[in-house]
Amino acid sequence: MKKRTFLKISSLIVTGSFFTPPFLYRPDREIGSNWAGNYHYKAKELHEPKGIDQVQVLVEESEKVRVLGSRHSFNSIADSPEDLISLKNLRPEISIDREIQTVTVTAGVRYGELARHLQKHGFALHNLASLPHISVAGACATATHGSGVRNGNLATAVSGMELITADGELQAISRERDEEQLAGSVVGLGGVGVVTSVTLDIEPTYEVGQYVYRDLSAKHLETHFDDIMSGAYSVSLFTDFRNNTINQVWMKNRLDDDIEFRAEDTLFDARLADRHMHPIAEISAENCTRQMGIPGPWHQRLPHFRMDFTPSSGDELQSEFFVPREHAWDAVAELFKLSDRIAPHLLISEIRTIDADNLWMSPCYRQPSVALHFTWKPDWPSVKKVLPLIEERLAPYDVRPHWGKLFTLSPRVLQSRYEKLDDFKKLLAGYDPKGKFRNRFLEEYLYT
């Protein structure tokens, strides 16, 4: 055993926090699967430490290690050939700095928990994803996002991070001191190390009113896409790609925004919904956030689903593809041409906008984007046949997939889409010279 490790463990024993090592793997415990159940983790051991010191010991002593977040990725990005670390047992800490308007949160905290705390103290985040049940660190590491032409993805709020590098050392980086390093590290794909805390920009709390329009003819997107998507603070289009129709338009109007919004009875040929809606109209809206223009705090309107609703394992698969917003209609039109191939396997698709950012491995790096999201029926053999058709149709627009969802794009093509990839790999080499945090996913898509 290394001397440094021995000293750490000895210290833990003296303080009484190591008599029962809660982070050690129990052979009778199955690591299990992701949220959707489509991916079963192949790591040999799962560790659940209760303190940062324990995480440092694990990282230093491991040959291969990754962090398992809230298990909402649909592919192998979070897996490890050896050790997995879950941070769910770390003491959750949320610290607000009112003067500079930031919040520092331990990595295992989920957005729903953070949002409630911020609201209680009069603050808010700039945006939220459709599900509030995902972890802050995991969502930022994969460039997860909400919607809004002026809203960057969730990772754009990160102004600082603390992480454990491959040698077990704790390192802090910030936008103020390490601007380029932070830009490369935030969407780190799990390769920079074990992120233990994240500091986010916050702002005063605000209210949102949400409206839904039904049955918009897709033809209106050709000449009015920007008008529709910029018509409220956050806008989402839901479609099943049948009948050249956008089934629903969800418009989230920030009540303190400078965008003047009036909920007219119609949006082109779409009509204002007269009841609360689920994105799939046949499903009850009881677990969705309130609509009908009823004002509510930001954290109860920006997600599509309520924070007190805990989703069970989802019988679904998900894919998502990003293209530059200037090509939004052309990309959507190509997908409607594939209606007979897409629709039979689809539960619902969502179209959102995300503003450009400067985060090296973000799909929105230096380009305002439109995100084309697919929630599929749980039939991977069929979905696997459809994805290459979608990717081929979107290829002229330099399509980029969501890092945590299902795609079949080749590593060579994917690598060509990221101009900062070489810089990112140099950054990873600095954090992790022996590739301790690399797994099969990173080896395949970044290094082959």
Disulfide bonds with the S-S distance in Angstrom:
none
